[in-house]
Amino acid sequence: MIKRVIGSGLVFLSATAIFTATAQQETPTPEQLANSATETRQAVFKLLSFNMSTISGMARGTIEFDAAIAERNANRIAALAPMIPEVFAANDTREFAVETEALPIIWDRMDEFSEKAANLVAAANTFAEVARGGDRAATIGAVRAFGGTCGNCHETFRVD
Ligand code: HEC
């Protein structure tokens, strides 16, 4: 019993220490925030790409066709894509020396940029519906239109 009380006291103390240490950390500089926002958006794209690569692999025949996985990954993409304009809008990194392939015009044309992300969401939902039908030919046939919405944004808003 006593041991347990001492034990939980220690847990409490170390939790307090961590909290205090965190609270005392300096607020991040604008440069640090810009770097962090850049890493976050690139992470979103990495996750989009991770999920899309399985679907394009099925289309190329390098990955075994599985309608349920195709549908699942398309649903993930539909869930992730709204984060694209969110992260870009939250932090305009144009003034900072971040390592990026994002073109500065994104922040001048945020409506158009958001629309392209919305197109990806719509295409992902459409594709997921086709995949839900379970038909291999129909699903593979729908991959190009789906993947095209990625390239459609890169064409305008990403370094070549
Ligand atoms: C609304 C515009 C838009 C859409 C839609 C979009 N991208 Fe991108 N993508 C970008 C921009 C801008 C960058 C550059 C980000 C940076 O370097 O800061 C990028 C970067 C990437 C990267 C490089 C990430 C890294 O490691 O730095 C990959 C991979 C990628 N996109 C894949 C995809 C895939 C796959 C899709 C579709 C499922 C997609 N993108 C849809 C705009 C878009």
Boltz pocket constraint, residues with backbone or C-beta under 6 A from the ligand:
constraints:
  - pocket:
      binder: B
      contacts: [[A, 38], [A, 41], [A, 42], [A, 45], [A, 46], [A, 48], [A, 49], [A, 52], [A, 77], [A, 84], [A, 99], [A, 100], [A, 101], [A, 102], [A, 103], [A, 113], [A, 114], [A, 116], [A, 117], [A, 120], [A, 146], [A, 147], [A, 149], [A, 150], [A, 151], [A, 153], [A, 154], [A, 157], [A, 158]]
      max_distance: 6.0
